[in-house]
Amino acid sequence: MNIKLIVGLTASLSLLGCEQKVEKKPIELEPEKPLYQSTYQPLPSEEFVIVNATILDGSGKQFDNATLWVKAGKIQAVGNDVKIPSGIKSYDGKGKWVTPGLIDVHSHLGVYPSPSHEANADGNEMTGPNTAGVWAEHAVWTQDPGFDLALAGGVTSLQVLPGSANLFGGRTVTLKNVPSITMQGMKFPGAPHGLKMACGENPKRVYGSKRQKPMTRMGNVLGYRNAWIKAAEYKKKWDDYYQAAKEGEEKDKPKKDLQLETLAEVLNGNILIHNHCYRAEEMAIMIDIANEFDYQISTFHHAVESYKIADLLAEKDICSAMWADWWGFKHEAYDSVRENIAMVDKANACAIVHSDSAIGIQHLNQESAKAMAAGNKRGLKLTAKDAIRWTTSNAAKSLGIEDKVGTLQSNMMADVVLWSQNPFSVYAKAEKVFIDGALVFDRDNKSANAVSDFDLGVTDPAGERL
């Protein structure tokens, strides 16, 4: 064939738009292996009802002389017209109260356990102001007797955080408060990680005293912003890598950095920010930083001045985890008021009662009662059905598990507490505690309760073990 003819034909086809295009096929990527997955399995449970009880469902409703029905570890129904199946176990709740299991969003159980000893002090990795790559769950000592004592106070779930020495302290972990040899056996299935951040006095004191960065609150903010800039760059490298693979282009895989990976996952919306922060103006600055780098703050912890910016917190949908009356132990904790929690709640912001204490976690119900009483003295008209949200549904929202626990609504995990009387009475005790429908604490049958090998033998005033 004439060469000129071939060239001419090719040119003609090209002009007609008939040249063949080679489509790029997506490059097969190896799926990332899930790390440190929960192995939690609910304990064996039986179908049961609690009848004749006053029930606070955690969503803002109170049912008097009502029934709670649990089947297969899930809430089946609650109310005054529940049809009770025949032949199942029944607990008489006359004169007693029922609530969802309590949730403590700020605990250091397992990483600062009892007995307190340097050998077990694993909550603060004070080797640099940014230790976002460490995970609290890698240091949880499951034999901490504090878990059993918290269970006796009705706490069925808790978030364990690193300490607040660093700007970025590391990842948090949410646990089911069940006896387990391993941390993975306690790890709340499907709960997102949190990232502990700290502003204010703690990081500037820890590093400033060594003439290291940061020394001031200005240095704190510089540290946050520099870290988020690097995290955004790191995220873009991985986003570009996956996009190129999707389009059939081969690119060098970015080098993994565990510190930046945690921060990038915050920017991806997969890790929740839990920010130790006391003062109102500092919380506002942290909100500005979140806006700058486009991430959401889940919760400010301690937050003794949240009452000053409750409207801003409501607008930004940020929770405040607060103490009822713990204040004044350092300058940034000075300007607290006992009405803090109640005022945040009345501003339609997310108010939470937390412990940050191995003792406080044992009586979160009483801490809530103090906060409710302080608010009512100022005419805020709070009731039990309002206050129970501070340690149930609001706490669950803070941890990203509100679709699983925190209320006694149909198909939720049956984490339930049967109280001897109104839980906001100083005399109230958790009589029975259920997790996923399994009886895990029974005040009337103490021999059936779990006991840590390191139990401290804590006793009540009558001399009996709690």
C-alpha positions as CSV (number, residue, x, y, z in Angstrom):
1,M,0.0,0.0,0.0
2,N,1.2,3.5,-0.8
3,I,2.7,5.1,2.3
4,K,1.3,8.5,1.4
5,L,-2.2,6.9,1.4
6,I,-1.7,5.4,4.9
7,V,-0.6,8.8,6.3
8,G,-3.4,10.6,4.6
9,L,-6.0,8.1,5.9
10,T,-4.7,8.4,9.4
11,A,-4.8,12.2,9.2
12,S,-8.4,12.1,7.9
13,L,-9.5,9.8,10.7
14,S,-7.9,12.0,13.3
15,L,-9.7,15.1,11.9
16,L,-13.0,13.2,12.0
17,G,-12.4,12.5,15.7
18,C,-12.2,8.8,15.1
19,E,-8.8,8.1,16.8
20,Q,-9.0,5.5,19.5
21,K,-8.6,6.6,23.1
22,V,-7.1,4.3,25.7
23,E,-9.1,4.5,28.9
24,K,-7.2,4.4,32.2
25,K,-8.3,1.6,34.5
26,P,-8.4,2.2,38.2
27,I,-5.4,0.8,40.0
28,E,-6.2,-1.9,42.5
29,L,-5.3,-0.7,46.0
30,E,-4.7,-3.0,48.9
31,P,-7.4,-2.3,51.5
32,E,-6.1,-0.9,54.7
33,K,-6.1,-3.4,57.5
34,P,-8.3,-2.3,60.4
35,L,-6.1,-1.8,63.5
36,Y,-6.9,-2.6,67.1
37,Q,-10.5,-3.6,66.5
38,S,-13.0,-4.2,69.3
39,T,-13.5,-7.8,70.3
40,Y,-16.3,-6.9,72.7
41,Q,-19.1,-9.5,72.9
42,P,-22.2,-8.9,75.0
43,L,-22.4,-11.1,78.1
44,P,-25.2,-13.7,78.1
45,S,-28.6,-12.1,78.9
46,E,-32.2,-13.1,79.4
47,E,-35.4,-11.4,78.5
48,F,-36.9,-9.4,81.3
49,V,-39.1,-6.5,82.4
50,I,-39.0,-4.0,85.1
51,V,-42.5,-3.0,86.2
52,N,-44.1,-0.3,88.4
53,A,-41.0,1.9,88.2
54,T,-40.5,5.6,87.6
55,I,-38.6,5.7,84.3
56,L,-36.4,8.5,82.9
57,D,-35.7,7.6,79.3
58,G,-32.8,10.0,78.7
59,S,-34.5,11.8,75.9
60,G,-36.4,14.2,78.2
61,K,-39.4,12.0,79.1
62,Q,-40.5,10.6,82.5
63,F,-42.9,7.7,82.9
64,D,-44.5,7.1,86.2
65,N,-45.6,3.6,87.3
66,A,-44.2,2.3,84.0
67,T,-42.6,-0.8,82.4
68,L,-39.3,-1.4,80.7
69,W,-39.0,-4.5,78.4
70,V,-35.6,-5.8,77.4
71,K,-35.1,-8.7,74.9
72,A,-31.9,-10.0,73.2
73,G,-29.9,-7.2,74.8
74,K,-32.0,-4.5,73.3
75,I,-34.7,-2.1,74.6
76,Q,-38.0,-3.4,73.2
77,A,-40.4,-0.9,74.8
78,V,-40.9,1.6,77.6
79,G,-44.0,3.3,78.9
80,N,-47.3,2.8,80.6
81,D,-49.0,0.6,78.1
82,V,-46.3,-2.0,77.4
83,K,-47.8,-5.5,76.8
84,I,-45.7,-7.8,79.0
85,P,-44.9,-11.2,77.5
86,S,-45.7,-14.1,79.7
87,G,-43.1,-16.4,81.2
88,I,-40.2,-13.9,81.4
89,K,-38.2,-12.6,84.3
90,S,-39.8,-9.6,86.1
91,Y,-38.2,-7.1,88.5
92,D,-40.6,-5.1,90.7
93,G,-39.7,-1.4,90.5
94,K,-42.2,-0.1,92.9
95,G,-40.7,3.0,94.6
96,K,-37.6,2.6,92.4
97,W,-36.3,4.5,89.4
98,V,-34.9,3.4,86.1
99,T,-32.5,5.3,83.9
100,P,-30.1,4.6,81.0
101,G,-26.7,3.5,82.0
102,L,-24.6,6.6,82.9
103,I,-21.7,7.7,80.6
104,D,-18.6,9.5,81.8
105,V,-17.0,11.4,78.9
106,H,-13.9,12.2,80.8
107,S,-12.1,9.5,82.7
108,H,-8.5,8.3,83.2
109,L,-9.4,4.9,84.6
110,G,-6.9,2.3,83.4
111,V,-4.2,4.9,82.4
112,Y,-4.0,6.5,85.8
113,P,-5.4,3.6,87.8
114,S,-5.6,2.8,91.5
115,P,-3.5,2.1,93.4
116,S,-1.7,5.1,92.1
117,H,1.9,4.3,91.3
118,E,4.6,5.5,88.9
119,A,4.6,2.1,87.4
120,N,1.0,2.6,86.2
121,A,1.1,6.3,85.4
122,D,0.5,6.0,81.6
123,G,-1.8,9.0,80.9
124,N,0.6,11.7,79.8
125,E,3.3,11.3,77.1
126,M,5.2,14.4,78.1
127,T,7.9,14.1,75.4
128,G,6.7,17.0,73.2
129,P,3.8,19.3,72.9
130,N,2.3,17.3,70.0
131,T,1.9,13.6,70.7
132,A,-1.2,13.0,68.5
133,G,0.2,9.7,67.5
134,V,-0.3,7.9,70.9
135,W,-3.5,6.1,71.7
136,A,-4.8,5.9,75.3
137,E,-6.1,2.4,74.6
138,H,-2.6,1.1,74.3
139,A,-2.1,1.8,78.0
140,V,-5.4,0.8,79.6
141,W,-4.9,-1.5,82.5
142,T,-8.2,-3.5,82.6
143,Q,-7.7,-4.7,86.2
144,D,-8.0,-1.1,87.6
145,P,-10.5,-1.6,90.5
146,G,-11.9,1.8,89.6
147,F,-13.9,0.2,86.8
148,D,-15.8,-2.0,89.3
149,L,-16.5,1.0,91.6
150,A,-17.7,3.1,88.7
151,L,-20.1,0.2,87.8
152,A,-21.5,0.3,91.3
153,G,-22.3,3.9,90.6
154,G,-24.3,3.1,87.5
155,V,-21.6,3.9,84.9
156,T,-21.9,1.6,81.9
157,S,-19.7,3.4,79.4
158,L,-16.8,5.8,79.7
159,Q,-14.2,7.6,77.6
160,V,-10.6,7.2,78.6
161,L,-8.4,10.1,77.6
162,P,-4.7,10.9,77.7
163,G,-3.8,13.7,80.1
164,S,-3.6,17.4,79.3
165,A,0.1,18.1,79.4
166,N,0.3,18.5,75.6
167,L,-1.3,20.6,73.0
168,F,-2.3,17.3,71.3
169,G,-2.3,14.5,73.9
170,G,-3.3,11.6,71.7
171,R,-6.3,9.5,70.8
172,T,-9.1,8.7,73.3
173,V,-11.0,5.4,73.6
174,T,-14.6,4.7,74.6
175,L,-15.1,1.5,76.7
176,K,-18.0,-0.6,77.8
177,N,-17.6,-1.0,81.6
178,V,-17.5,-4.8,81.6
179,P,-15.0,-7.2,83.1
180,S,-12.4,-8.1,80.5
181,I,-8.8,-9.4,80.4
182,T,-8.1,-7.3,77.4
183,M,-8.8,-3.7,76.4
184,Q,-10.2,-4.9,73.1
185,G,-12.8,-6.9,75.1
186,M,-14.0,-3.6,76.6
187,K,-13.7,-1.4,73.5
188,F,-17.1,0.0,72.5
189,P,-17.9,-1.4,69.1
190,G,-18.2,1.3,66.4
191,A,-17.4,4.2,68.7
192,P,-15.2,6.8,66.9
193,H,-11.8,7.7,68.4
194,G,-11.4,11.1,70.0
195,L,-8.4,13.4,69.9
196,K,-7.5,15.0,73.3
197,M,-6.3,18.6,72.9
198,A,-5.5,21.0,75.7
199,C,-5.3,24.8,75.8
200,G,-4.3,27.2,78.6
201,E,-2.1,26.7,81.5
202,N,-1.2,23.0,81.4
203,P,0.9,22.8,78.1
204,K,2.5,26.2,78.7
205,R,3.4,25.3,82.2
206,V,4.9,21.9,81.3
207,Y,7.0,23.2,78.5
208,G,7.5,26.8,79.5
209,S,9.1,25.7,82.7
210,K,11.7,24.0,80.7
211,R,12.2,27.0,78.4
212,Q,10.7,25.1,75.6
213,K,7.9,25.8,73.2
214,P,5.1,26.7,74.1
215,M,5.7,29.2,76.9
216,T,2.6,31.3,76.4
217,R,-0.9,31.1,75.2
218,M,0.4,32.7,72.0
219,G,2.8,29.8,71.6
220,N,-0.1,27.4,72.2
221,V,-2.0,28.7,69.3
222,L,1.1,28.8,67.1
223,G,1.6,25.1,67.9
224,Y,-2.0,24.2,67.0
225,R,-1.9,26.1,63.7
226,N,1.5,24.7,62.6
227,A,0.3,21.2,63.3
228,W,-3.0,21.6,61.4
229,I,-1.1,23.1,58.4
230,K,1.1,20.0,58.2
231,A,-1.9,17.8,58.7
232,A,-3.7,19.4,55.8
233,E,-0.7,19.0,53.6
234,Y,-0.4,15.3,54.6
235,K,-4.1,14.8,54.0
236,K,-3.8,16.3,50.5
237,K,-0.9,13.9,49.6
238,W,-3.0,10.9,50.5
239,D,-6.1,12.3,48.8
240,D,-4.0,12.9,45.6
241,Y,-2.6,9.4,45.8
242,Y,-6.0,7.8,46.0
243,Q,-7.5,10.0,43.3
244,A,-4.6,9.2,41.0
245,A,-5.1,5.5,41.6
246,K,-8.8,5.9,40.9
247,E,-7.9,7.5,37.5
248,G,-5.4,4.7,36.7
249,E,-2.2,6.7,37.4
250,E,0.6,5.3,39.4
251,K,2.0,7.6,42.1
252,D,4.5,6.9,44.9
253,K,2.6,6.0,48.0
254,P,3.1,8.7,50.7
255,K,5.1,7.8,53.8
256,K,2.8,7.1,56.8
257,D,3.3,9.5,59.8
258,L,1.3,8.3,62.8
259,Q,1.1,11.8,64.3
260,L,-0.2,13.4,61.1
261,E,-2.5,10.5,60.5
262,T,-4.5,11.2,63.6
263,L,-4.8,14.9,62.7
264,A,-5.7,14.1,59.1
265,E,-8.5,11.8,60.4
266,V,-9.9,14.7,62.3
267,L,-9.9,16.7,59.1
268,N,-11.6,13.7,57.4
269,G,-14.3,13.8,60.1
270,N,-13.5,10.4,61.5
271,I,-12.0,11.5,64.9
272,L,-13.8,13.8,67.4
273,I,-12.1,16.7,69.1
274,H,-12.2,16.7,72.9
275,N,-10.7,19.9,74.1
276,H,-9.5,20.5,77.7
277,C,-10.3,24.3,77.9
278,Y,-11.5,26.4,80.9
279,R,-11.8,30.0,79.9
280,A,-14.5,31.5,77.6
281,E,-12.2,33.6,75.4
282,E,-9.9,30.6,74.9
283,M,-12.8,28.4,73.8
284,A,-13.8,31.1,71.3
285,I,-10.2,31.1,69.9
286,M,-10.3,27.3,69.6
287,I,-13.5,27.6,67.7
288,D,-11.8,30.1,65.3
289,I,-9.0,27.6,64.8
290,A,-11.5,24.9,64.0
291,N,-13.2,27.2,61.5
292,E,-9.8,28.0,59.9
293,F,-9.0,24.4,59.3
294,D,-12.6,23.2,58.8
295,Y,-13.1,20.7,61.6
296,Q,-15.8,20.3,64.2
297,I,-15.1,20.4,68.0
298,S,-17.2,17.8,69.7
299,T,-16.7,18.9,73.4
300,F,-14.9,21.3,75.6
301,H,-13.9,19.6,78.8
302,H,-13.9,21.2,82.3
303,A,-15.2,24.4,80.6
304,V,-15.9,26.3,83.8
305,E,-16.7,29.4,81.9
306,S,-19.1,27.9,79.4
307,Y,-21.9,29.8,80.9
308,K,-20.4,33.0,79.4
309,I,-20.6,31.8,75.8
310,A,-23.5,29.3,76.0
311,D,-25.2,30.9,73.1
312,L,-22.0,30.5,70.9
313,L,-21.7,26.9,72.0
314,A,-25.4,26.2,71.1
315,E,-24.8,27.9,67.7
316,K,-21.7,25.8,66.9
317,D,-23.3,22.6,68.3
318,I,-20.4,22.0,70.8
319,C,-20.9,20.2,74.0
320,S,-19.5,21.2,77.4
321,A,-18.4,18.6,79.9
322,M,-18.3,20.3,83.3
323,W,-18.0,19.7,87.0
324,A,-20.8,20.7,89.4
325,D,-18.6,22.6,91.8
326,W,-15.0,21.8,91.3
327,W,-13.2,25.1,90.8
328,G,-10.5,27.5,92.0
329,F,-7.5,25.1,92.1
330,K,-5.7,27.2,89.5
331,H,-6.2,30.6,87.9
332,E,-8.0,29.5,84.8
333,A,-10.4,27.5,86.9
334,Y,-11.3,30.5,89.2
335,D,-14.2,32.2,87.5
336,S,-16.7,29.3,87.8
337,V,-20.3,29.5,89.1
338,R,-22.4,26.6,90.5
339,E,-25.1,27.4,87.9
340,N,-22.7,26.7,85.0
341,I,-24.2,23.4,83.9
342,A,-27.8,24.6,84.3
343,M,-27.2,27.8,82.4
344,V,-25.6,26.0,79.5
345,D,-28.5,23.6,79.4
346,K,-31.1,26.4,79.5
347,A,-29.3,28.1,76.5
348,N,-30.1,24.9,74.5
349,A,-26.5,23.9,74.4
350,C,-25.3,20.4,75.1
351,A,-24.5,20.2,78.8
352,I,-22.7,17.2,80.4
353,V,-21.6,16.3,83.9
354,H,-18.2,14.6,83.8
355,S,-15.8,13.3,86.5
356,D,-12.1,13.5,85.6
357,S,-11.8,11.6,88.9
358,A,-11.7,8.0,90.1
359,I,-13.9,9.1,93.0
360,G,-16.2,11.4,91.1
361,I,-17.1,8.8,88.6
362,Q,-18.7,6.8,91.4
363,H,-21.4,9.4,92.0
364,L,-22.2,11.2,88.8
365,N,-25.8,11.1,89.8
366,Q,-25.1,13.2,92.9
367,E,-22.9,15.6,90.9
368,S,-25.9,16.1,88.5
369,A,-28.2,16.7,91.5
370,K,-25.9,19.4,92.8
371,A,-25.9,21.2,89.4
372,M,-29.7,20.9,89.1
373,A,-30.2,22.3,92.6
374,A,-27.9,25.2,91.9
375,G,-29.8,26.0,88.7
376,N,-33.2,25.8,90.5
377,K,-32.1,28.2,93.2
378,R,-31.7,30.7,90.4
379,G,-35.2,29.9,89.1
380,L,-34.2,27.8,86.0
381,K,-36.9,25.2,86.8
382,L,-34.9,22.0,86.0
383,T,-36.4,18.6,86.7
384,A,-35.0,15.0,86.9
385,K,-35.9,14.3,83.2
386,D,-33.7,17.3,82.3
387,A,-30.8,16.5,84.5
388,I,-30.5,12.8,83.5
389,R,-29.6,13.9,80.0
390,W,-26.3,15.3,81.3
391,T,-24.9,11.9,81.9
392,T,-26.8,9.9,79.3
393,S,-28.0,11.2,75.9
394,N,-25.9,14.3,75.9
395,A,-22.8,12.3,76.9
396,A,-23.5,9.8,74.2
397,K,-23.8,12.6,71.6
398,S,-20.4,13.9,72.7
399,L,-18.8,10.5,72.0
400,G,-20.6,9.8,68.7
401,I,-22.6,6.9,70.1
402,E,-26.0,8.4,70.5
403,D,-27.5,6.0,68.0
404,K,-26.5,3.1,70.4
405,V,-26.8,4.2,74.0
406,G,-27.9,7.1,76.1
407,T,-31.7,6.6,75.9
408,L,-34.2,3.9,76.6
409,Q,-35.7,4.0,73.2
410,S,-36.6,0.9,71.1
411,N,-33.7,-1.1,69.7
412,M,-31.0,0.8,71.7
413,M,-28.5,-1.2,73.6
414,A,-30.0,-2.2,76.9
415,D,-27.6,-0.4,79.2
416,V,-29.9,0.2,82.2
417,V,-29.7,1.1,85.9
418,L,-32.3,0.3,88.5
419,W,-32.0,2.8,91.4
420,S,-33.2,2.3,94.9
421,Q,-35.0,5.7,94.7
422,N,-34.8,9.0,92.8
423,P,-31.2,8.9,91.5
424,F,-30.8,12.6,92.4
425,S,-31.2,11.8,96.0
426,V,-28.1,11.6,98.1
427,Y,-29.5,8.3,99.5
428,A,-30.0,6.7,96.1
429,K,-27.9,3.6,95.2
430,A,-27.7,1.7,92.0
431,E,-29.3,-1.7,92.9
432,K,-28.9,-3.4,89.5
433,V,-26.9,-2.5,86.4
434,F,-27.4,-4.1,83.0
435,I,-25.1,-3.8,80.0
436,D,-26.6,-5.0,76.7
437,G,-29.3,-6.7,78.9
438,A,-26.8,-8.7,81.0
439,L,-26.8,-8.2,84.7
440,V,-23.3,-7.0,85.5
441,F,-23.8,-5.5,89.0
442,D,-26.3,-6.7,91.6
443,R,-26.1,-5.0,95.0
444,D,-28.3,-7.7,96.5
445,N,-26.0,-10.5,95.3
446,K,-22.4,-9.3,95.6
447,S,-20.9,-12.7,95.2
448,A,-22.0,-12.5,91.5
449,N,-20.2,-9.2,90.8
450,A,-16.8,-9.0,89.1
451,V,-13.8,-8.3,91.4
452,S,-10.4,-7.1,90.1
453,D,-7.3,-9.0,91.3
454,F,-6.2,-5.6,92.5
455,D,-9.4,-4.7,94.3
456,L,-8.7,-2.3,97.1
457,G,-11.4,-3.6,99.4
458,V,-13.2,-0.3,99.5
459,T,-16.1,-0.5,102.0
460,D,-19.2,1.4,102.8
461,P,-19.9,2.9,106.2
462,A,-21.5,-0.4,107.3
463,G,-18.2,-2.2,106.7
464,E,-19.4,-4.1,103.6
465,R,-17.5,-4.1,100.3
466,L,-19.2,-1.8,97.8
